[in-house]
Amino acid sequence: MKTRALVFAIVVCACNHDYDALKGRGAAGSGGNGAGGTAATGGRGGGVGAGGSVAGGSGSDGVAGTTGVAGVGNATGSAGRGGSGGIGNTGGVGNASGTGGSVGCGACPTGATCNNGTCVCAPGLLLCGQACVASDSSHCGSCTRVCDGTTVCTAGMCVGDCTSGQMKCPDGACIPPGGDGTILRCGGCNACPAGATCTNNSCVCPTAGQMLCGSACVDTKTSNTHCGGCNRPCSGTCTNGTCTTATACGSAYEVAADGFVKMPAAGGKCWHGYAFAGADAGSMISPRDFSACGSPCTLRISGTVGPATAANSYAGVAYLGFNVGQDAGSTTVPTVTPTGTGLTVTVSASTGALPVRVQLTGTGATFWCYTLTGASPVTIPYAMFNTACWDGSGTAYAKQPITSIELVVPGGMNAASGVSVALTSVREN
């Protein structure tokens, strides 16, 4: 009985050992490692995995192929599949290589585009170094072709110099000696200034009153740089080609020895002009001008004022005043537009029964007046001046332009002698 039991045990042990051998697990096959692709070539897929040494389970997946370099958009190879189980020493099947990307250009110069790996300039331009340049005498048809002083660049080739009787300009153009009649080469190779035209091969200014001074067309009637002609600077004001120096006032009314008056005006302005005096034919007043007034100069008139009646159309009158927009040395009497609120006038007068009026004289025969009453000085708002100040029936003054300020003494029924009037001061408020 004991002997049979032992035999049975041996048989069982042998059977179990053979089963394990049939069932034994080989080591997993390792995946292949695909190599990276070069420019424009994708990475190669993982190779076949090596099989286990003993028939058995599946091999592990292969390692992914590395990314290709340089080509744009190179794909990475996929991992290889592991070896199938059951057959020893059999690896997984590798994947196919990836598709390569397009070839890159890097950074192209301004104005160029990338075309299949090459930087290309716009039509008509050459790519020379890192710039797109025009075909000219320095790059005539190619980057290295330079035309010398005896040739010009024509259609991308250096050709012979200008024909007989022509001159060559710095830009390479061949023109007649007197120019080609264009503003670019008028009278030669020089261009006309902006705004000028080329007429008979001379640069001229098309606008009436303008003159070509240097490199510009200027109005010599108003230009302070070219007043009355080219290169005639004016430090004052250029009017109709005549330079007048700006007049500055002090803080007070003043009269020069030649009768030139300067009067402070609102906003820091200065009214100025020559003094004058006058009367109708029936009056005898002196002086009639103040050009030899001397220093100090007081604007004063004296004499007889003739009658002012219906019979002589109220002609009797005497007056004293000064212009407010006239420059020293000039006979032109421009207008001035008041900007203040009124005038303060200081007057000394001896006229008997005759009134004294302050008058603002406009253009033409227009005037506005105010009859003085009471002690001097007197401040007169502009609205108090009227075209009929003797009865107020006229139109009030509304700051229209004026040429002068005057003191007016109208005549009465009879001539009045011993009249004396002086304008001591006036200013604009």
LINRA-V416656 format. One record per residue. N is the residue number from 1. RES is the residue in one letter. PSI is psi in radians with two decimals (NA if undefined). OMEGA is omega in radians with two decimals (999 if undefined). BURIAL is I if it has 9 or more other C-alpha atoms within 8 Angstrom, else O. Layout:
BEGIN
n={N,N}
res={RES,RES}
psi={PSI,PSI}
omega={OMEGA,OMEGA}
burial={BURIAL,BURIAL}
END
This chain:
BEGIN
n={1,2,3,4,5,6,7,8,9,10,11,12,13,14,15,16,17,18,19,20,21,22,23,24,25,26,27,28,29,30,31,32,33,34,35,36,37,38,39,40,41,42,43,44,45,46,47,48,49,50,51,52,53,54,55,56,57,58,59,60,61,62,63,64,65,66,67,68,69,70,71,72,73,74,75,76,77,78,79,80,81,82,83,84,85,86,87,88,89,90,91,92,93,94,95,96,97,98,99,100,101,102,103,104,105,106,107,108,109,110,111,112,113,114,115,116,117,118,119,120,121,122,123,124,125,126,127,128,129,130,131,132,133,134,135,136,137,138,139,140,141,142,143,144,145,146,147,148,149,150,151,152,153,154,155,156,157,158,159,160,161,162,163,164,165,166,167,168,169,170,171,172,173,174,175,176,177,178,179,180,181,182,183,184,185,186,187,188,189,190,191,192,193,194,195,196,197,198,199,200,201,202,203,204,205,206,207,208,209,210,211,212,213,214,215,216,217,218,219,220,221,222,223,224,225,226,227,228,229,230,231,232,233,234,235,236,237,238,239,240,241,242,243,244,245,246,247,248,249,250,251,252,253,254,255,256,257,258,259,260,261,262,263,264,265,266,267,268,269,270,271,272,273,274,275,276,277,278,279,280,281,282,283,284,285,286,287,288,289,290,291,292,293,294,295,296,297,298,299,300,301,302,303,304,305,306,307,308,309,310,311,312,313,314,315,316,317,318,319,320,321,322,323,324,325,326,327,328,329,330,331,332,333,334,335,336,337,338,339,340,341,342,343,344,345,346,347,348,349,350,351,352,353,354,355,356,357,358,359,360,361,362,363,364,365,366,367,368,369,370,371,372,373,374,375,376,377,378,379,380,381,382,383,384,385,386,387,388,389,390,391,392,393,394,395,396,397,398,399,400,401,402,403,404,405,406,407,408,409,410,411,412,413,414,415,416,417,418,419,420,421,422,423,424,425,426,427,428,429}
res={M,K,T,R,A,L,V,F,A,I,V,V,C,A,C,N,H,D,Y,D,A,L,K,G,R,G,A,A,G,S,G,G,N,G,A,G,G,T,A,A,T,G,G,R,G,G,G,V,G,A,G,G,S,V,A,G,G,S,G,S,D,G,V,A,G,T,T,G,V,A,G,V,G,N,A,T,G,S,A,G,R,G,G,S,G,G,I,G,N,T,G,G,V,G,N,A,S,G,T,G,G,S,V,G,C,G,A,C,P,T,G,A,T,C,N,N,G,T,C,V,C,A,P,G,L,L,L,C,G,Q,A,C,V,A,S,D,S,S,H,C,G,S,C,T,R,V,C,D,G,T,T,V,C,T,A,G,M,C,V,G,D,C,T,S,G,Q,M,K,C,P,D,G,A,C,I,P,P,G,G,D,G,T,I,L,R,C,G,G,C,N,A,C,P,A,G,A,T,C,T,N,N,S,C,V,C,P,T,A,G,Q,M,L,C,G,S,A,C,V,D,T,K,T,S,N,T,H,C,G,G,C,N,R,P,C,S,G,T,C,T,N,G,T,C,T,T,A,T,A,C,G,S,A,Y,E,V,A,A,D,G,F,V,K,M,P,A,A,G,G,K,C,W,H,G,Y,A,F,A,G,A,D,A,G,S,M,I,S,P,R,D,F,S,A,C,G,S,P,C,T,L,R,I,S,G,T,V,G,P,A,T,A,A,N,S,Y,A,G,V,A,Y,L,G,F,N,V,G,Q,D,A,G,S,T,T,V,P,T,V,T,P,T,G,T,G,L,T,V,T,V,S,A,S,T,G,A,L,P,V,R,V,Q,L,T,G,T,G,A,T,F,W,C,Y,T,L,T,G,A,S,P,V,T,I,P,Y,A,M,F,N,T,A,C,W,D,G,S,G,T,A,Y,A,K,Q,P,I,T,S,I,E,L,V,V,P,G,G,M,N,A,A,S,G,V,S,V,A,L,T,S,V,R,E,N}
psi={-0.74,-0.69,-0.76,-0.61,-0.68,-0.75,-0.75,-0.72,-0.70,-0.74,-0.76,-0.74,-0.70,-0.66,-0.75,-0.68,-0.73,-0.60,-0.73,-0.64,-0.71,-0.56,-0.03,2.50,1.99,2.78,2.52,2.43,2.39,2.50,2.70,2.76,1.91,2.47,2.60,2.57,2.78,-3.03,2.33,0.22,2.16,2.87,2.51,2.51,2.81,2.48,3.13,2.34,2.46,2.34,2.78,2.72,-0.44,2.50,2.29,-2.51,3.08,2.53,2.73,2.84,2.58,2.72,2.47,2.56,2.61,2.80,2.43,2.67,2.85,-0.91,2.46,2.26,0.51,2.34,2.61,2.31,2.48,2.81,2.52,2.61,2.61,2.82,2.57,2.60,2.80,-0.57,2.11,2.69,0.61,2.05,3.02,2.79,2.24,2.69,2.83,2.80,2.58,2.79,2.31,2.70,3.03,2.77,2.35,2.87,-0.30,-2.65,2.06,2.66,2.85,2.27,-0.15,2.73,2.79,2.15,1.80,0.81,0.08,2.32,2.24,2.28,2.90,2.73,2.37,-0.18,2.69,2.47,1.81,1.93,-2.11,0.58,2.59,2.08,2.73,2.71,1.94,-2.90,-0.33,-0.38,1.24,1.64,-0.31,2.91,-0.38,-0.08,2.03,2.22,2.33,-3.02,-0.16,0.00,2.82,2.70,2.03,2.10,0.68,0.18,2.54,2.03,3.02,2.86,3.13,2.68,2.91,2.36,-0.05,2.81,2.62,2.22,2.84,-0.46,0.08,-0.11,2.43,2.11,2.84,2.74,-0.52,0.19,3.00,0.17,0.08,2.84,-0.26,-0.51,1.22,1.94,0.19,-2.64,-0.09,2.51,2.64,2.62,2.84,2.33,-0.28,2.81,2.83,1.98,2.11,0.73,0.55,2.40,2.19,2.72,2.26,-0.29,2.28,2.39,-0.17,2.71,2.49,1.88,1.90,-2.03,0.42,2.67,2.16,2.69,1.82,-0.07,-0.37,-0.18,2.20,-0.25,-0.57,1.18,1.87,-0.06,2.97,2.47,0.76,1.44,2.60,2.16,-0.16,-2.10,2.28,1.99,2.07,0.66,0.09,2.29,2.21,2.37,2.35,2.41,2.29,2.42,2.67,-2.85,-0.15,2.75,2.39,2.64,2.20,3.00,-0.41,0.21,0.23,2.14,2.41,2.19,2.17,2.37,2.95,2.61,0.37,0.18,2.94,2.08,2.44,2.65,3.02,2.53,2.70,2.90,2.80,3.08,2.94,3.07,-0.40,0.05,2.71,1.74,2.53,2.67,2.95,-0.23,2.97,0.44,-0.40,0.67,-0.64,-3.13,2.26,2.70,2.18,2.23,1.81,2.42,2.68,2.77,-2.58,2.33,2.18,2.94,2.69,1.72,3.01,-0.55,-0.59,0.35,0.63,0.80,-0.45,2.12,2.63,2.60,2.77,2.33,-2.97,2.66,2.62,-0.12,0.31,2.35,2.69,2.32,-0.05,2.60,-0.07,2.38,1.54,2.94,2.82,2.42,2.00,2.57,-0.11,-2.75,-0.32,-2.96,2.58,2.10,2.38,2.11,2.51,2.09,2.52,1.73,0.13,-2.21,-0.07,2.43,2.84,2.23,2.50,2.24,2.36,2.09,2.15,-2.78,2.69,-2.34,0.35,2.38,2.80,2.41,2.87,2.25,2.13,2.40,2.65,-2.98,2.70,2.58,2.81,2.39,2.22,1.94,2.56,-0.60,-0.24,-0.24,2.49,2.62,-0.24,1.20,-0.31,-0.43,0.00,0.26,-0.04,-2.66,2.33,2.63,2.42,0.72,0.70,2.78,2.48,2.78,-0.44,2.85,2.30,2.73,2.21,2.31,1.79,2.58,2.92,-2.75,-0.52,2.81,2.52,2.10,2.96,0.36,2.37,2.23,2.33,2.37,1.86,-0.61,2.64,2.49,2.73,2.36,NA}
omega={3.14,-3.12,-3.12,3.12,-3.13,3.11,-3.14,3.14,-3.14,-3.14,-3.13,-3.11,3.13,-3.13,3.13,-3.11,3.14,-3.12,3.11,-3.14,3.12,-3.06,-2.97,-3.04,3.05,3.12,-3.09,3.07,3.13,-3.11,3.07,-3.12,-3.09,3.14,3.11,3.12,3.04,-3.11,3.12,3.11,-3.12,3.10,-3.13,3.13,3.11,3.14,-3.12,3.09,3.12,-3.11,3.04,-3.13,3.11,3.10,-3.13,-2.99,-3.09,3.04,3.11,-3.10,3.08,3.12,-3.08,3.05,-3.14,-3.07,3.07,-3.10,3.02,-3.12,3.11,3.07,3.08,-3.14,3.09,3.12,3.12,-3.13,3.04,3.13,3.10,3.10,-3.14,-3.12,3.01,-3.11,-3.09,3.07,3.12,-3.11,3.09,-3.13,-3.13,3.08,3.13,3.13,3.07,3.11,-3.10,3.08,3.12,-3.11,-3.12,3.13,-2.94,-3.12,3.09,3.11,3.09,3.13,3.14,3.09,-3.13,3.13,3.10,3.06,-3.13,3.06,-3.07,3.11,3.10,-3.14,3.13,-3.14,3.13,3.05,-3.13,-3.07,-3.13,3.14,3.02,-3.07,3.11,3.07,-3.12,-3.06,3.11,3.12,-3.01,3.13,3.08,-3.07,-3.02,-3.10,3.14,3.12,-3.13,-3.05,-3.11,-3.14,3.09,-3.13,3.14,3.13,3.07,3.12,3.07,-3.10,-3.05,-3.10,-3.10,3.12,-3.10,3.13,3.12,3.05,-3.13,3.12,3.14,3.13,3.09,-3.11,3.08,-3.07,3.03,-3.10,-3.13,-3.12,-3.12,3.07,3.11,3.13,3.12,-3.09,-3.07,-3.11,-3.09,-3.11,-3.08,3.13,3.07,3.08,3.12,3.11,-3.13,3.06,-3.14,3.13,-3.09,3.12,3.01,3.11,-3.13,3.09,-3.05,-3.07,-3.14,3.14,3.12,-3.14,3.12,3.13,-3.11,-3.07,-3.10,3.01,-3.07,3.06,-3.06,3.08,-3.08,-3.07,3.08,3.09,-3.12,-3.05,-3.12,-3.14,-3.12,3.06,3.04,-3.06,3.13,-3.13,3.12,3.14,3.12,-3.13,-3.11,3.10,3.12,-3.11,3.05,-3.10,-3.13,-3.13,3.12,3.11,2.95,-3.12,-3.08,3.04,3.13,3.13,-3.14,-3.10,3.13,3.10,3.12,-3.03,3.00,-3.03,3.11,3.13,-3.09,3.10,3.13,-3.14,-3.11,3.02,-3.03,3.10,-3.10,3.11,3.13,3.08,-3.13,3.14,3.07,-3.07,-3.11,-3.12,3.12,-3.05,3.05,-0.08,3.10,2.99,-3.03,-3.09,3.10,-3.05,-3.09,-3.09,-0.04,-3.10,3.03,3.13,-3.09,3.01,3.09,3.14,-3.08,3.08,-3.11,-3.11,3.08,-3.08,3.10,-3.10,3.12,3.12,3.08,-3.05,-3.04,-3.12,2.98,-3.08,-3.14,-3.12,3.09,3.09,-3.04,-3.14,-3.04,3.12,3.10,3.13,-3.10,3.05,3.11,-3.11,3.11,3.08,3.05,3.10,-3.13,3.10,-3.11,-3.08,-3.12,-3.10,2.94,-3.01,3.06,-3.03,2.98,-3.03,3.00,-3.02,-3.10,-3.12,-3.08,3.11,3.01,-3.11,2.95,-3.04,3.00,-3.09,3.11,3.11,-3.11,-3.12,-3.09,3.05,3.07,-3.06,3.10,-3.13,-3.11,3.03,3.10,-3.05,3.09,0.07,-3.14,3.10,-3.04,3.03,-3.11,-3.10,3.14,3.06,-3.03,3.12,3.06,-3.01,3.13,3.08,3.09,-3.08,-3.08,-3.09,-3.14,3.12,-3.11,3.07,2.99,3.11,3.14,3.11,-3.07,3.00,-3.05,2.88,-3.07,3.07,3.12,-3.14,3.10,3.14,-3.13,3.09,-3.13,-3.14,3.12,3.14,3.10,-3.12,3.10,3.05,-3.04,-3.09,3.02,3.09,3.07,3.12,999}
burial={O,O,O,O,O,O,O,O,O,O,O,O,O,O,O,O,O,O,O,O,O,O,O,I,O,I,I,I,I,I,I,I,I,I,I,I,I,I,I,I,I,I,I,I,I,I,I,I,I,I,I,I,O,I,I,I,I,I,I,I,I,I,I,I,I,I,I,I,I,I,I,I,O,I,I,I,I,I,I,I,I,I,I,I,I,O,I,I,I,I,I,I,I,I,I,O,I,I,I,I,I,I,I,I,I,O,O,I,I,O,O,I,O,I,O,O,O,O,I,I,I,O,O,O,I,I,I,O,O,O,O,I,I,O,I,I,I,I,I,I,I,I,I,O,I,I,I,O,O,O,I,I,I,O,O,I,O,I,O,O,O,I,O,O,O,I,I,I,I,O,O,I,O,I,I,I,I,I,I,I,I,I,I,O,I,I,I,I,I,O,O,I,I,O,O,I,I,I,O,O,I,O,I,I,I,O,O,O,O,I,I,I,I,O,O,I,I,I,I,I,I,I,I,I,I,I,I,I,I,I,O,I,O,I,O,I,I,I,I,O,I,I,I,I,I,O,O,O,I,O,O,O,I,O,I,I,I,I,I,I,I,I,I,I,I,I,O,O,O,I,I,I,I,I,I,I,I,I,I,I,O,I,I,I,I,I,I,O,I,I,O,O,I,O,O,O,I,I,I,I,I,I,I,I,I,I,I,I,I,O,O,O,O,I,I,I,I,I,I,I,I,I,I,I,I,I,I,O,O,O,O,O,I,O,I,I,O,I,O,I,O,I,I,I,I,I,I,I,I,O,I,O,O,I,I,I,I,I,I,I,I,I,I,O,O,O,I,I,I,I,I,I,O,O,O,O,O,I,O,I,I,I,I,I,I,I,I,I,I,O,O,I,O,O,O,I,I,O,O,O,I,I,I,I,I,I,I,I,I,I,I,I,O,O,I,I,O,I,I,I,I,I,I,I,I,I,I,I,I}
END
